[in-house]
Amino acid sequence: MENKTDDQVISIFKETKALLTGHFILRSGQRSGHFFQCAQVCQYLDKVSILASLLIKQLDCPTPNTIVAPAMGGLVLGQEVARQLNCRFLFLEKVEDKLELRRNFSLSKKDNVLLVEDVVTKGGRVTEALSILNETECTICAVTSLVDRSTHELDFGVSFQPLLKLHFPTYDPSEIPDELKLIDPIKPGS
């Protein structure tokens, strides 16, 4: 059931053409008739500011002092969340499609980290990011995302607090419904 915040978030996604319909190949390899291309929203910093504010309002976790975001999807949103919370911001980079903590960034036991992602479908990138964070001495207070489009309960070992939960079906490439088979698949990137 949607609420006013959900309606506002969906409106922003539609207005910025970030909510797409068609036949999409997701990062997970799954197929979908819907795609969140959050990079479209990130062109409009006023919209990013609104989304970050809404995301922060719904958080229920100890106050973070460090925000971490995986590249590329979470970068702009993570930085805006950090700005609004007056936190340090750092990011994990992709190196040969694997995340790494680089650029002499470091985390210590003084860091209470909020992991910020744009869209979560199966949770693979979040799990990868948490694995890196767990190799440090930081405390992970929660994981958040703009959109949780997973079809099952995700367990990251810490609280997961998405701003918007939407169930758009995803399909194994061998089980694509007939209506999607009629559309050439594309992999638009996040």
Buried (B, 14 or more C-beta within 10 A) or exposed (E): EEEEBBEBBBEBBEEBEBBBEBBBBBBEEBBBBBBBBBBBBBEBEEBBEBBBEBBBEEBEBEEBBBBBBBBBBBBBBBBBBBBBBEBBBBBBBEEEEEBBBEEEBEBEEEBBBBBBBBBBBBBEBBBBBBEBBEEBEBBBBBBBBBBBBBEEEBEBEBBBBBBBEBEBEBBEEEEBEEEBEEEEBEEBEB
